[in-house]
C-alpha cells in the first residue's frame, strides 16, 4: 500500500471505531441491539471510495476494530467468538453492497444509481440480519423475529445515514459551474439556522419558553421537520458538502438531546426504546430526502463540463515528435498543463489504469475508439474525469497529427450523487 492509501486506511479505521462508540452511546441503556449501527455505513463508504486492491486491508482493519468493542457494541455478547461472528457477517456484507453498486449502477443515470444502492443495501442488510438472527437464536436462544427485524433496520439505517453524510462531505469531484459567493453566504446562514432550530426543538429547556404552544405534542413533533427543511435549502444553496454538514449538525443535536430524554420523540405511551426508533426513522428519512434532492440538482446547479463549451481544451499532438500544444480556454483548469509539452509529461498526469487506453486512442489508428474517458491528476492531487472528443487524425507528408478536445466531466455515479 502507498502512503496515501495507508493514511486513508487509518482514517477509515478511526472513523469506524468512533462511529461504533457513537452507536453504543446513543443506544437506549436497556436495549441490547443498537438502534442504528453506523460502522456498517462507514465500512460501505470506505469500500465504495477505494480500489479493490485495498479491500483486504480494510477488511482486516475493520475486523480488528470490531474486536476492540469487546462484545458490548452491538449485542450483549460475552466472548470473542460471537464478536468475530458479527465481524465476518457484517463486513463482507458492506463489501457486497459496494461491489454491487460499482458493478450494476449506471454512472450516467443518477436515479438508477441511487435505486441500485438502496435495493442492494436492503437486500444485503436482510441477508446479514437473517444470518445473524439464526446464529444468535442458536447461541443465546434469542428471539429470531426480534433479532432479525432489529438487525435489519439497524444495519439499513446505519448504511443509509452514514453513506449519505460521508459521501456528501468527501465528494470533491471538480465541477464546471462553481457555487457563487452569495450562495455560500446564504448557505452559512442556513447552516446556522439548522443548528439553532435543532437546539430549540430538541432541547426541552429552551422550548419551555413557549409552553402555551409546546404543550401540544403533535405540534412539537411537526416542528421537527423545520431543521430538515433548512438542511434541504442549505444543500440547494451551497452544494453537497454544506448539505451534508447541516445534516450532521442536525443529527448530532438530535442524538444528544434524545439520549438525554428530551425532544419531540418522547410521546406519552411509548416505551423506553421507541423514541430512539423514531429518531432512527427521522435521520434516515432526512438523509434520503437529501439524496433525492442531490439527484435533481445534478445537471442544473452543478452541470457537467461537457455541456459547457468554455471548458473545451483543444490540443494538437505531433505523433512523430511526441509534442502536444494546447489552446487553453479563459476559464482556469484544475490541472497543470503547459504548451508545448511532451506526450510522456501528459501521461504522467494520467491515471496509471488509463494510460494504455490513452496511448491506443492516440496511436491505435483504425483500432482506436472515437472518444475516450480517463482521469487526470489535478493540482490538489485529486483525479478529475476527462473526456477526449472530436478527435481528428491528420496525415500530412511531414508528420501525422492528432487534433482533439478535452472536456472536464463531473463523475456521476453513486459516489457523486450520494
Secondary structure by P-SEA (a helix, b strand, c coil): ccaaaaaaaaaaaaaaaaaaaaaaaacccccccccccaaaaaaaaaaaaccccaaaaaaaaaaaaaaaaccccccccccaaaaaaaaaccaaaaaaaaaaaacccccccaaaaaaaaaaaaaaaaaaaaaaaaaaaaaaccccaaaaaaaaaaaaaaaaaaaaaaaaaaaccccccccccaaaaaaaaaaaaaaaaaaaaaaccccccccccccccaaaaaaacaaaaaaaaaaaacccaaaaaaaaaaaaaaaaaaaaaccccccccccccaaaaaaaaaaaaaaaaaaaaaaaaaccccccccccccccccccccccccbbbbbbcccccccccccccccaaaaaaacccccaaaaaaaacccccccccccccccccccbbbbbbbcbbbbbbcccbbbbbbbbbbbccccccccc
